[in-house]
Amino acid sequence: MKNKVWMKRVAVTSVALTMIVPALAACSSGDKSSSTEKRVLRIGTLYGSTDSESYFRQQYTDMFEFSHPNIELEIVPAINQDDQRFKSWDPDEPQKEEPDPYEEYKKLLTGENPVDVVVMEYNYLKRFVQDNLLKQLDPLIQKDKFDISDYVPTVIDGIKQVGDDSLYALSPTFSSSALFYNKKLFQDAGVTFPTDNMFWPDVIDLASRVAKGEGKDRKYGFMFQRWPGSYGIYDVTNYASALQLKMWDDKGEKMLVNSSSWENALSTVAKLYKDDITPDQDDINKVNESNSSNGGYNPLDYDWFLSGRTAMVLAEYGYVNEIQMANASADTIKGFTPFEWDVVTFPQFQEAVGVGGNMSLNQLMGINAQAQNADDAWEFVKFSNSRELAKLKSRSQYDLSARKEFLKPADGSVNFNAAAFYTLKPAPPASTDQEALYRTKPGIYEAQYPGDELFNAVIKGTKTVKEALAEWETKGNEVLTRIKTNVESGSGTSTDVKISQEEAVKTEAATTSSTEASVEG
């Protein structure tokens, strides 16, 4: 019986592929694509490993190889992470300076055997264009009449704004965040729902009006992320992402936090905690104690939007899927009641009207200007960005299709404001010199730590914002000076503060939230 079921599934899959592949193959054009000649197409990526190559092939190349049997794809990483997996680390040995990722990436495009296709994040696109390393795609799009008319305008605008109003890459998907809100909590408080294109002061005003109650029963107005509690400076950089505040200069030698921009941002975020509009650690403890006394475990206890404790939260598109699953599984979740929700655009600043937050293009595909197989490279870019492949992959709830036609829930059962994720314009990429600092000066993370501590001091009322920023500037500069001295003397970076890999990743995310070049705004 099992064999029959298996054979039936194989048959169904075969029929599906038989129907899909011709349509996908039709995306390709030209005599060369139909030739029996065997060819190799080299695809360059920044990082790679045995595990990541398998995932990359599954996501981006398997269907192309199936429909183009004469083309063999070779994935070439600039930095092979397998080499680092089992590398020993001695804290007493001077730490070698990590290679500049951009320079390593650049070698793939300019070496003796250059790659043909470049798959990159947004922060590298501008530098590749400036260094004339990519082929302009506009003439190819026009020649083949490749239809991009239904592409999300902000995706195209984001690509063009770093290419002198020209296209040097295309991305089949993008990720983005928006402001989710619980309709019932607004109705209970007698407060109007949020709307698109709101500015931060308006959102904060709504949050303060909808926040009600005391102790463990309090309903909060707003959170910067789905899990409650202060995340220190990460909250500030998340709030001010469109303003692209910098902690230090491009050389990593001077702190820039003691400024009016930082003062305004830190003051605003700290006030949300001090006014009990956003939950802090004390609020979490109250709820945890209540949950413990009641016994049992609720999987939603740690997600305060899903559990109905917070009216608004900033979250990524993939959260749509989790809310739908929770509502659909309400009967199995203790104490959970399905709720109505929707999303609106990321809050804006008057200083950056029309710029949203956390919109990322992480799978941009371009053609090397020195490609040895430019024709097949263009076929791959077209195929990966085709309407047919977008339709096939549109069931994914964790990435947004760059084609507007497929920006809707997979089953069509939930109607929500999907345009909130792509209406606002992405911010231009930040300084590329800043990106290199995270590799050339690994210990630079230490300069953020005083900021996290002092932010919490402001919330508790033991420091004023001005005092906190002045002290952060002093302590941060001490770290930067020490790092500069160690690097210049060749003794490696400071090991006074040991940073685990997990902490380093978290800190980098927090540090670069406002300046990450993957179209964050």
MOLINHU-V263101 format. One record per pair of residues at least 24 apart in sequence whose ideal C-beta (glycine too) atoms are under 10 Angstrom apart, sorted by sequence separation. I is the first residue (numbers start at 1). J is the second residue. D is the distance in whole Angstrom. If there is no record, write none. Layout:
BEGIN
i,j,d
I,J,D
I,J,D
END
This chain:
BEGIN
i,j,d
41,65,9
53,77,8
78,102,9
109,133,5
146,170,9
152,176,9
179,203,7
186,210,6
188,212,8
189,213,10
233,257,9
240,264,8
319,343,9
448,472,9
450,474,8
451,475,9
52,77,8
78,103,9
79,104,6
102,127,6
106,131,7
108,133,10
109,134,8
138,163,9
181,206,9
185,210,6
240,265,4
279,304,7
447,472,9
450,475,4
451,476,7
78,104,4
79,105,8
102,128,9
137,163,9
141,167,7
181,207,10
185,211,9
236,262,8
239,265,6
240,266,9
283,309,9
300,326,7
307,333,9
317,343,9
447,473,10
449,475,8
450,476,6
41,68,9
48,75,6
53,80,10
77,104,9
78,105,4
106,133,7
136,163,8
138,165,10
139,166,10
140,167,9
179,206,10
185,212,8
239,266,9
299,326,9
306,333,9
308,335,9
449,476,9
48,76,8
49,77,8
77,105,9
78,106,8
105,133,9
136,164,10
138,166,6
139,167,10
182,210,9
237,265,8
240,268,9
307,335,8
308,336,8
315,343,9
447,475,8
448,476,8
450,478,9
39,68,9
48,77,3
52,81,7
53,82,10
78,107,7
102,131,9
134,163,8
137,166,8
138,167,5
141,170,9
181,210,9
233,262,10
236,265,5
239,268,7
240,269,8
307,336,7
308,337,7
446,475,9
447,476,4
450,479,8
41,71,5
42,72,10
43,73,6
44,74,10
45,75,6
47,77,6
48,78,8
49,79,10
50,80,9
51,81,9
52,82,9
78,108,5
129,159,10
136,166,5
137,167,5
138,168,9
189,219,8
191,221,9
235,265,10
236,266,5
239,269,5
279,309,7
299,329,10
306,336,8
307,337,10
446,476,9
447,477,8
449,479,8
38,69,9
39,70,6
40,71,8
41,72,7
42,73,8
43,74,7
44,75,8
45,76,7
46,77,7
47,78,7
48,79,7
49,80,7
50,81,9
51,82,9
77,108,8
78,109,9
136,167,7
137,168,6
188,219,8
235,266,9
236,267,10
238,269,9
279,310,7
308,339,7
312,343,10
447,478,9
448,479,9
38,70,6
39,71,5
40,72,5
41,73,5
42,74,5
43,75,5
44,76,5
45,77,5
46,78,5
47,79,5
48,80,6
49,81,4
50,82,6
76,108,6
130,162,9
136,168,6
137,169,7
189,221,9
233,265,10
236,268,9
237,269,10
278,310,8
312,344,9
314,346,7
444,476,10
446,478,9
447,479,4
36,69,9
37,70,6
38,71,8
39,72,7
40,73,8
41,74,7
42,75,8
43,76,7
44,77,8
45,78,7
46,79,6
47,80,8
48,81,7
49,82,5
125,158,9
129,162,6
130,163,10
134,167,10
135,168,7
137,170,7
233,266,8
236,269,5
239,272,9
277,310,10
299,332,10
300,333,6
301,334,10
306,339,9
314,347,8
446,479,5
447,480,6
33,67,10
34,68,10
36,70,6
37,71,9
38,72,7
40,74,6
42,76,6
43,77,10
44,78,7
45,79,9
47,81,6
48,82,8
49,83,9
51,85,10
125,159,7
128,162,9
129,163,5
130,164,9
134,168,4
135,169,10
185,219,6
235,269,5
236,270,8
277,311,10
278,312,10
299,333,7
300,334,9
301,335,9
305,339,10
445,479,9
446,480,9
33,68,7
35,70,7
49,84,9
50,85,9
76,111,10
126,161,9
127,162,9
128,163,9
129,164,7
133,168,9
134,169,7
185,220,9
186,221,10
204,239,10
235,270,9
277,312,10
278,313,10
298,333,7
299,334,9
300,335,8
306,341,9
312,347,10
444,479,8
447,482,10
28,64,9
34,70,9
35,71,10
49,85,7
122,158,7
126,162,4
185,221,9
233,269,9
298,334,5
300,336,6
305,341,8
363,399,9
443,479,7
444,480,7
446,482,9
447,483,8
27,64,10
33,70,8
47,84,10
76,113,9
78,115,9
122,159,8
125,162,5
126,163,8
129,166,8
182,219,9
232,269,10
235,272,8
297,334,8
298,335,6
299,336,9
362,399,9
443,480,9
446,483,8
25,63,10
32,70,9
33,71,8
76,114,10
124,162,10
125,163,7
231,269,10
235,273,8
296,334,6
298,336,7
24,63,6
25,64,10
28,67,8
32,71,10
74,113,10
76,115,5
123,162,9
129,168,5
200,239,7
230,269,9
296,335,9
363,402,10
441,480,8
443,482,8
444,483,6
24,64,8
27,67,9
28,68,7
75,115,9
76,116,10
78,118,10
122,162,8
128,168,7
129,169,9
200,240,9
230,270,9
294,334,10
443,483,5
444,484,10
25,66,9
26,67,9
74,115,8
76,117,10
128,169,8
181,222,9
294,335,9
359,400,9
361,402,9
442,483,9
21,63,8
24,66,8
25,67,4
74,116,9
75,117,10
78,120,10
126,168,9
200,242,9
230,272,10
316,358,7
441,483,5
20,63,8
24,67,5
25,68,7
28,71,10
73,116,10
125,168,7
179,222,9
180,223,10
230,273,6
235,278,8
314,357,7
315,358,10
440,483,10
441,484,8
443,486,8
23,67,9
24,68,9
73,117,9
75,119,9
125,169,6
229,273,10
291,335,10
314,358,8
316,360,9
443,487,9
21,66,6
22,67,8
124,169,10
224,269,8
441,486,9
17,63,9
20,66,9
21,67,5
125,171,10
180,226,9
437,483,10
441,487,7
20,67,9
21,68,10
122,169,9
440,487,8
446,493,9
177,225,10
224,272,9
230,278,8
445,493,10
446,494,7
449,497,7
17,66,7
120,169,7
122,171,8
223,272,9
229,278,9
230,279,9
443,492,9
444,493,8
17,67,9
118,168,10
119,169,9
121,171,10
222,272,7
228,278,8
229,279,7
230,280,5
442,492,9
443,493,3
446,496,8
449,499,9
118,169,8
120,171,10
221,272,8
228,279,4
229,280,6
230,281,7
442,493,6
443,494,5
446,497,5
119,171,10
122,174,9
220,272,9
227,279,10
228,280,8
229,281,5
441,493,7
442,494,10
443,495,8
445,497,8
228,281,8
229,282,10
440,493,10
443,496,9
446,499,8
47,101,8
221,275,9
223,277,9
224,278,7
229,283,8
230,284,10
443,497,8
445,499,6
449,503,10
46,101,6
221,276,9
222,277,6
223,278,6
228,283,7
229,284,5
452,507,9
46,102,9
61,117,10
220,276,7
221,277,4
222,278,6
223,279,7
228,284,5
229,285,10
443,499,8
47,104,10
60,117,10
220,277,6
221,278,7
222,279,10
227,284,9
442,499,8
46,104,8
47,105,10
218,276,7
220,278,6
221,279,10
445,503,8
449,507,8
452,510,8
46,105,5
60,119,7
220,279,5
228,287,8
445,504,6
448,507,6
451,510,9
45,105,9
448,508,9
451,511,10
44,105,7
177,238,9
211,272,10
218,279,8
445,506,10
446,507,9
46,108,9
214,276,9
359,421,8
442,504,8
445,507,5
448,510,7
44,107,10
45,108,9
56,119,8
208,271,10
213,276,10
220,283,8
358,421,10
359,422,7
444,507,10
445,508,7
448,511,6
44,108,4
177,241,9
204,268,7
208,272,9
211,275,8
356,420,9
444,508,10
447,511,9
43,108,10
44,109,7
200,265,10
204,269,10
207,272,7
211,276,7
218,283,7
356,421,9
359,424,7
361,426,8
445,510,9
42,108,8
211,277,5
356,422,9
359,425,9
360,426,8
438,504,9
442,508,10
445,511,7
201,268,9
204,271,8
208,275,7
210,277,9
211,278,9
216,283,9
356,423,7
357,424,8
359,426,4
444,511,8
200,268,7
204,272,7
207,275,9
208,276,10
209,277,10
211,279,10
215,283,9
218,286,8
356,424,3
358,426,9
359,427,8
208,277,5
216,285,10
217,286,9
218,287,9
354,423,9
355,424,6
356,425,7
357,426,9
358,427,10
438,507,10
44,114,8
45,115,9
207,277,5
216,286,5
217,287,9
354,424,6
355,425,5
356,426,7
357,427,8
438,508,6
42,113,7
44,115,3
204,275,9
207,278,8
215,286,6
216,287,5
353,424,10
354,425,5
355,426,7
356,427,8
42,114,8
43,115,6
44,116,8
45,117,9
46,118,9
214,286,10
215,287,9
216,288,9
325,397,9
342,414,10
345,417,9
352,424,10
353,425,9
355,427,5
40,113,10
42,115,4
43,116,7
44,117,7
45,118,8
46,119,8
204,277,7
216,289,8
217,290,9
241,314,10
324,397,8
341,414,9
342,415,9
343,416,6
344,417,6
352,425,9
355,428,9
438,511,8
41,115,9
42,116,5
43,117,4
44,118,5
45,119,5
46,120,7
204,278,10
216,290,4
228,302,8
342,416,5
343,417,5
345,419,8
346,420,8
437,511,10
438,512,8
41,116,5
42,117,7
43,118,8
44,119,7
45,120,8
46,121,7
215,290,8
216,291,9
227,302,6
228,303,9
229,304,10
239,314,9
321,396,9
322,397,9
341,416,7
342,417,6
343,418,8
344,419,10
345,420,5
346,421,9
352,427,7
40,116,9
41,117,7
42,118,10
43,119,6
44,120,8
226,302,9
227,303,7
228,304,5
238,314,7
321,397,4
322,398,10
340,416,10
343,419,9
344,420,5
345,421,8
348,424,7
39,116,10
216,293,10
226,303,5
227,304,7
228,305,9
320,397,6
321,398,7
343,420,5
345,422,9
346,423,9
347,424,10
434,511,9
435,512,8
46,124,7
226,304,7
227,305,10
318,396,9
319,397,9
320,398,9
342,420,8
343,421,7
345,423,5
346,424,6
434,512,8
225,304,10
226,305,6
228,307,10
317,396,10
318,397,6
319,398,10
344,423,9
345,424,5
225,305,10
226,306,8
317,397,8
318,398,4
320,400,10
435,515,9
223,304,6
228,309,8
317,398,7
318,399,8
434,515,6
435,516,9
223,305,7
228,310,8
316,398,8
317,399,7
318,400,10
430,512,8
434,516,10
435,517,7
316,399,10
317,400,5
434,517,9
220,304,7
226,310,9
265,349,10
316,400,10
430,514,8
431,515,7
219,304,10
220,305,10
228,313,10
324,409,7
328,413,9
430,515,3
432,517,7
223,309,9
227,313,10
324,410,9
327,413,10
328,414,10
429,515,8
430,516,7
431,517,9
223,310,5
226,313,6
324,411,9
327,414,8
427,514,9
429,516,8
430,517,5
222,310,7
223,311,9
225,313,7
226,314,9
321,409,9
427,515,9
429,517,3
219,308,8
220,309,6
221,310,7
222,311,7
223,312,7
224,313,8
225,314,7
226,315,6
320,409,7
321,410,9
324,413,8
427,516,10
428,517,8
429,518,8
219,309,6
220,310,5
221,311,5
222,312,5
223,313,5
224,314,6
225,315,7
226,316,9
261,351,9
317,407,9
320,410,10
324,414,6
427,517,9
429,519,7
430,520,8
218,309,8
219,310,7
220,311,7
221,312,6
222,313,7
223,314,7
224,315,10
225,316,10
323,414,8
428,519,8
429,520,9
217,309,9
218,310,10
219,311,7
220,312,9
222,314,8
223,315,9
324,416,9
426,518,9
427,519,7
428,520,10
216,309,9
220,313,10
226,319,7
321,414,10
323,416,9
426,519,4
427,520,6
428,521,9
320,414,8
425,519,9
426,520,7
427,521,3
426,521,5
213,309,10
226,322,9
320,416,7
425,521,7
424,521,7
320,418,8
211,310,9
212,311,9
210,310,9
211,311,7
210,311,4
317,418,8
320,421,9
209,311,10
210,312,8
207,310,9
317,420,10
207,311,7
242,346,8
317,421,5
206,311,8
207,312,6
241,346,8
242,347,9
316,421,9
317,422,9
206,312,7
242,348,7
243,349,6
242,349,5
239,347,8
241,349,10
243,351,6
244,352,9
203,312,7
240,349,8
242,351,8
243,352,6
239,349,10
242,352,4
203,314,10
240,351,10
241,352,10
242,353,10
244,355,10
60,172,8
240,352,10
242,354,10
243,355,9
59,172,10
242,355,4
29,143,10
30,144,8
59,173,10
241,355,9
242,356,7
29,144,6
241,356,9
242,357,6
28,144,9
29,145,9
241,357,5
242,358,10
27,144,10
29,146,9
194,311,9
240,357,9
241,358,6
194,312,7
239,357,9
241,359,10
27,146,9
238,357,8
185,305,10
191,311,8
238,358,8
189,311,8
182,305,7
185,308,7
188,311,9
181,305,9
182,306,9
184,308,8
185,309,9
180,305,6
185,310,8
186,311,6
222,347,10
180,306,10
182,308,7
185,311,4
186,312,9
182,309,9
184,311,9
185,312,9
182,310,8
183,311,9
181,310,10
182,311,5
180,310,9
181,311,6
182,312,8
180,311,10
181,312,5
182,313,9
180,312,7
181,313,8
179,312,6
180,313,5
179,313,8
180,314,8
178,313,10
179,314,6
180,315,5
177,313,10
178,314,8
179,315,8
180,316,10
177,314,6
178,315,7
177,315,6
178,316,8
177,316,5
178,317,8
180,319,7
176,316,7
177,317,7
180,320,9
175,316,6
176,317,6
177,318,10
178,319,9
182,323,10
203,344,9
175,317,6
177,319,9
178,320,9
174,317,9
175,318,8
180,323,8
203,346,10
204,347,8
203,347,5
202,347,8
203,348,9
198,344,7
200,346,10
201,347,9
202,348,9
196,343,9
197,344,8
198,345,7
200,347,5
194,342,9
196,344,5
197,345,6
198,346,9
199,347,6
200,348,7
201,349,10
193,342,7
194,343,9
195,344,6
196,345,5
197,346,10
198,347,6
199,348,5
200,349,6
201,350,9
194,344,5
195,345,9
196,346,10
197,347,9
198,348,7
199,349,7
200,350,9
193,344,8
194,345,9
197,348,7
199,350,6
184,337,9
187,340,9
194,347,9
184,338,10
185,339,8
186,340,10
199,353,8
364,518,9
184,339,5
358,513,8
364,519,10
183,339,7
184,340,6
185,341,10
197,353,9
357,513,9
360,516,8
361,517,10
362,518,6
182,339,6
183,340,4
184,341,9
197,354,8
357,514,9
360,517,10
361,518,6
362,519,9
182,340,8
183,341,6
358,516,9
360,518,4
361,519,5
181,340,10
182,341,6
183,342,7
197,356,10
359,518,8
360,519,5
181,341,7
182,342,9
358,518,9
359,519,5
360,520,7
180,341,6
181,342,6
358,519,9
359,520,7
360,521,10
180,342,8
181,343,7
358,520,5
359,521,6
179,342,10
180,343,5
181,344,7
356,519,9
357,520,7
358,521,7
178,342,10
179,343,6
180,344,9
356,520,9
357,521,5
178,343,4
179,344,5
355,520,10
356,521,5
177,343,9
178,344,7
179,345,7
355,521,5
178,345,6
179,346,6
354,521,9
177,345,10
178,346,6
179,347,6
176,345,10
177,346,6
178,347,10
352,521,8
176,346,8
348,521,9
281,456,9
346,521,8
280,456,9
282,459,10
178,356,8
179,357,9
281,459,9
282,460,10
177,356,8
178,357,9
280,459,6
176,356,7
177,357,6
178,358,9
250,430,10
280,460,9
176,357,8
177,358,4
178,359,10
250,431,5
252,433,9
278,459,10
176,358,6
177,359,8
242,424,9
249,431,9
250,432,9
251,433,7
252,434,8
273,455,9
175,358,8
176,359,4
177,360,9
242,425,10
244,427,6
250,433,4
251,434,10
273,456,9
175,359,7
176,360,7
242,426,10
243,427,9
244,428,9
246,430,8
249,433,9
250,434,6
252,436,9
253,437,10
274,458,8
174,359,6
175,360,5
176,361,10
242,427,6
244,429,9
246,431,8
249,434,9
250,435,10
252,437,4
266,451,9
270,455,7
273,458,9
274,459,6
174,360,6
175,361,8
241,427,7
244,430,6
248,434,8
250,436,9
251,437,8
252,438,9
269,455,8
270,456,9
273,459,5
274,460,9
173,360,10
174,361,5
175,362,7
244,431,9
247,434,9
250,437,8
270,457,10
271,458,9
272,459,9
273,460,9
274,461,7
173,361,8
174,362,8
175,363,10
246,434,7
249,437,10
252,440,8
253,441,9
266,454,9
270,458,5
271,459,9
171,360,10
173,362,8
174,363,8
248,437,8
252,441,5
262,451,9
266,455,7
269,458,9
270,459,5
171,361,5
173,363,6
174,364,10
244,434,10
251,441,9
257,447,9
269,459,9
270,460,10
170,361,10
171,362,8
172,363,7
252,443,10
257,448,10
267,458,8
270,461,10
169,361,8
171,363,6
172,364,10
252,444,5
255,447,7
266,458,7
170,363,10
171,364,5
172,365,8
248,441,10
255,448,10
257,450,10
270,463,10
169,363,10
170,364,7
171,365,7
257,451,7
271,465,10
169,364,4
170,365,6
171,366,10
252,447,8
255,450,10
270,465,7
168,364,9
169,365,6
170,366,8
248,444,7
255,451,9
169,366,4
247,444,9
257,454,10
267,464,9
268,465,10
168,366,5
169,367,8
267,465,5
270,468,9
167,366,9
168,367,8
248,447,6
266,465,5
267,466,9
154,354,10
247,447,7
248,448,9
265,465,10
266,466,10
158,359,7
168,369,9
247,448,6
263,464,10
264,465,9
154,356,8
158,360,10
159,361,7
263,465,6
266,468,7
267,469,10
158,361,6
163,366,10
262,465,9
263,466,7
266,469,7
155,359,8
247,451,7
154,359,7
159,364,7
263,468,9
155,361,7
158,364,10
262,468,10
263,469,6
266,472,9
152,359,10
159,366,10
262,469,6
258,466,8
155,364,10
172,381,10
260,469,10
258,468,10
259,469,8
262,472,9
170,381,6
172,383,10
173,384,10
237,448,10
257,468,9
258,469,5
262,473,9
169,381,8
170,382,9
172,384,5
173,385,10
257,469,5
258,470,6
171,384,9
172,385,5
257,470,9
258,471,9
170,384,8
171,385,7
172,386,8
234,448,9
237,451,10
255,469,9
258,472,7
259,473,9
170,385,5
233,448,6
236,451,8
257,472,5
258,473,4
169,385,10
232,448,8
233,449,9
236,452,10
257,473,6
258,474,9
172,389,7
173,390,8
232,449,9
233,450,10
234,451,10
235,452,10
255,472,7
256,473,8
172,390,6
233,451,4
234,452,8
255,473,5
258,476,9
232,451,7
233,452,5
236,455,7
254,473,9
255,474,8
257,476,7
258,477,10
173,393,8
232,452,3
233,453,10
235,455,8
255,475,9
256,476,9
257,477,10
172,393,8
173,394,10
196,417,7
231,452,8
232,453,8
233,454,9
234,455,9
255,476,4
195,417,10
230,452,9
232,454,9
233,455,6
254,476,9
255,477,5
173,396,8
175,398,8
176,399,10
196,419,8
197,420,10
232,455,5
254,477,7
255,478,10
175,399,6
176,400,6
196,420,6
231,455,9
232,456,7
253,477,9
255,479,9
173,398,9
174,399,7
175,400,7
230,455,7
247,472,9
255,480,7
173,399,4
174,400,5
194,420,10
197,423,8
230,456,6
247,473,10
254,480,7
140,367,8
172,399,9
173,400,6
174,401,8
196,423,6
197,424,8
232,459,10
252,479,10
253,480,6
254,481,9
137,365,9
173,401,6
174,402,6
196,424,9
248,476,7
252,480,6
253,481,8
137,366,7
172,401,7
173,402,6
230,459,6
247,476,7
248,477,9
251,480,9
134,364,10
136,366,10
137,367,7
172,402,6
173,403,9
253,483,9
135,366,7
136,367,9
171,402,6
172,403,8
248,479,9
249,480,9
252,483,7
253,484,6
134,366,5
135,367,4
146,378,9
170,402,8
248,480,6
252,484,8
133,366,9
134,367,7
135,368,7
136,369,9
173,406,10
247,480,10
251,484,9
133,367,10
134,368,7
135,369,5
140,374,9
144,378,8
151,385,9
133,368,7
134,369,6
135,370,9
140,375,10
143,378,10
144,379,10
146,381,9
252,487,9
125,361,8
128,364,9
133,369,6
134,370,10
135,371,7
146,382,6
180,416,9
122,359,9
123,360,10
129,366,9
132,369,6
133,370,8
134,371,10
140,377,10
141,378,9
148,385,8
150,387,8
122,360,7
123,361,10
128,366,7
131,369,9
132,370,10
140,378,5
144,382,7
178,416,10
121,360,8
122,361,5
123,362,10
125,364,6
135,374,7
146,385,8
147,386,9
148,387,10
151,390,10
178,417,8
233,472,9
121,361,7
122,362,7
124,364,8
128,368,9
141,381,10
146,386,8
147,387,7
150,390,9
178,418,9
180,420,9
120,361,9
121,362,5
122,363,10
125,366,7
128,369,9
137,378,8
140,381,8
141,382,9
146,387,10
178,419,9
179,420,7
120,362,9
121,363,8
122,364,6
124,366,10
135,377,8
140,382,8
178,420,4
119,362,9
120,363,8
121,364,7
135,378,8
159,402,10
177,420,9
178,421,5
119,363,6
120,364,5
137,381,7
141,385,10
176,420,9
177,421,8
178,422,9
119,364,7
120,365,8
137,382,10
155,400,9
176,421,4
178,423,9
118,364,8
119,365,6
120,366,7
135,381,10
155,401,10
156,402,8
175,421,9
176,422,6
178,424,9
118,365,7
119,366,8
155,402,5
174,421,9
176,423,10
117,365,6
118,366,5
137,385,10
152,400,8
154,402,10
155,403,9
174,422,8
176,424,9
117,366,7
118,367,7
152,401,8
155,404,10
265,514,9
117,367,6
118,368,6
151,401,10
152,402,6
176,426,9
116,367,7
117,368,7
118,369,10
150,401,10
151,402,5
152,403,8
153,404,9
115,367,10
116,368,6
150,402,9
151,403,6
152,404,6
174,426,9
115,368,6
118,371,9
150,403,5
151,404,7
114,368,6
116,370,9
117,371,8
148,402,9
149,403,10
150,404,5
151,405,10
114,369,9
115,370,9
116,371,4
148,403,9
149,404,10
150,405,5
152,407,7
114,370,5
115,371,8
116,372,6
117,373,9
147,403,10
150,406,9
109,366,10
114,371,7
115,372,9
116,373,5
117,374,10
150,407,10
110,368,9
114,372,7
115,373,10
116,374,7
109,368,5
110,369,9
111,370,9
113,372,8
114,373,10
116,375,9
117,376,9
118,377,9
108,368,8
109,369,8
110,370,7
116,376,7
117,377,5
109,370,6
116,377,4
117,378,9
119,380,10
109,371,9
115,377,9
116,378,9
117,379,10
119,381,10
117,380,6
118,381,10
247,510,10
248,511,9
116,380,8
117,381,7
161,425,8
247,511,6
116,381,10
119,384,9
161,426,8
246,511,10
247,512,10
161,427,9
162,428,7
117,384,9
152,419,9
154,421,9
155,422,7
158,425,7
159,426,9
161,428,6
162,429,6
247,514,9
154,422,5
157,425,6
158,426,4
161,429,9
245,513,9
246,514,8
247,515,9
152,421,9
153,422,8
154,423,7
157,426,8
158,427,9
244,513,10
245,514,5
246,515,6
152,422,5
153,423,9
154,424,7
158,428,8
244,514,5
245,515,8
152,423,9
154,425,5
155,426,8
158,429,9
238,509,10
241,512,10
243,514,7
244,515,5
153,425,9
154,426,6
234,506,8
237,509,9
238,510,8
241,513,6
242,514,8
243,515,10
244,516,9
234,507,9
237,510,6
240,513,9
241,514,5
233,507,9
236,510,9
237,511,7
239,513,9
240,514,6
241,515,8
231,506,9
232,507,10
234,509,7
235,510,9
237,512,8
238,513,5
239,514,9
241,516,8
234,510,4
237,513,4
238,514,8
244,520,8
233,510,6
234,511,8
236,513,9
237,514,4
244,521,9
231,509,10
232,510,7
233,511,8
235,513,9
236,514,9
237,515,8
242,520,8
243,521,10
231,510,7
234,513,6
237,516,10
241,520,6
242,521,5
233,513,9
241,521,6
231,513,10
238,520,10
237,520,10
224,513,10
71,373,9
126,428,8
127,429,9
130,432,9
60,363,7
73,376,9
126,429,5
59,363,8
122,426,8
125,429,8
126,430,10
60,365,8
71,376,6
124,429,9
127,432,5
70,376,9
122,428,10
123,429,5
126,432,7
56,363,9
73,380,8
122,429,6
123,430,8
68,376,8
71,379,8
121,429,9
123,431,10
124,432,8
127,435,9
71,380,8
123,432,7
68,379,7
123,434,9
124,435,9
64,376,10
68,380,8
123,435,6
121,435,10
64,379,8
68,383,8
64,380,6
67,383,7
45,363,10
61,380,8
64,383,5
60,380,9
63,383,8
64,384,7
63,384,9
43,365,9
44,366,10
61,383,10
67,389,10
60,383,10
61,384,9
44,368,7
60,384,6
59,384,10
63,388,10
64,389,9
42,368,9
63,389,7
42,371,8
60,389,10
63,392,8
41,371,9
42,372,8
63,393,9
102,432,7
41,372,10
42,373,7
40,372,9
41,373,6
39,372,10
40,373,7
102,435,7
103,436,9
39,373,6
41,375,10
42,376,10
43,377,9
59,393,9
101,435,8
102,436,7
41,376,5
42,377,9
100,435,9
101,436,8
104,439,10
39,375,9
40,376,9
41,377,6
100,436,5
103,439,10
39,376,6
43,380,7
59,396,10
101,438,9
102,439,9
41,379,8
98,436,10
101,439,6
41,380,6
100,439,6
59,399,10
98,438,8
99,439,7
100,440,7
32,373,9
98,439,4
99,440,9
33,375,8
97,439,8
98,440,7
32,375,5
33,376,8
97,440,6
98,441,9
175,518,9
176,519,9
177,520,9
31,375,10
32,376,7
97,441,8
98,442,7
174,518,9
175,519,9
176,520,10
177,521,10
30,375,7
33,378,10
97,442,8
174,519,8
176,521,9
30,376,10
33,379,5
96,442,10
32,379,8
95,442,7
28,376,9
30,378,9
95,443,8
171,519,9
29,378,10
30,379,8
33,382,10
28,378,9
29,379,8
33,383,10
28,379,5
27,379,8
28,380,9
29,382,8
28,382,7
27,382,6
28,383,6
162,517,9
27,383,5
27,384,9
162,519,9
25,383,9
27,385,9
28,386,9
161,519,9
24,383,7
27,386,4
26,386,9
27,387,8
79,439,10
158,518,10
159,519,9
27,388,6
158,519,5
24,386,7
26,388,8
27,389,8
157,519,10
23,386,9
25,388,9
158,521,9
23,387,9
24,388,5
155,519,9
23,388,5
24,389,6
154,519,9
22,388,10
23,389,9
21,388,10
24,391,10
154,521,9
20,388,7
23,391,9
24,392,8
20,389,9
23,392,9
20,391,9
20,392,6
16,392,10
123,512,9
97,487,7
127,517,9
95,486,9
126,517,7
94,486,8
123,515,9
125,517,8
97,490,9
123,516,7
124,517,8
125,518,10
122,516,9
123,517,2
124,518,9
125,519,9
94,489,10
97,492,8
121,516,9
122,517,5
123,518,6
94,490,7
95,491,9
96,492,7
97,493,9
121,517,7
122,518,4
123,519,9
94,491,5
95,492,4
121,518,5
122,519,5
123,520,9
94,492,3
95,493,6
120,518,10
121,519,9
122,520,9
93,492,8
94,493,8
95,494,10
95,495,8
94,495,9
93,495,10
92,495,8
91,495,6
91,498,7
89,501,10
END
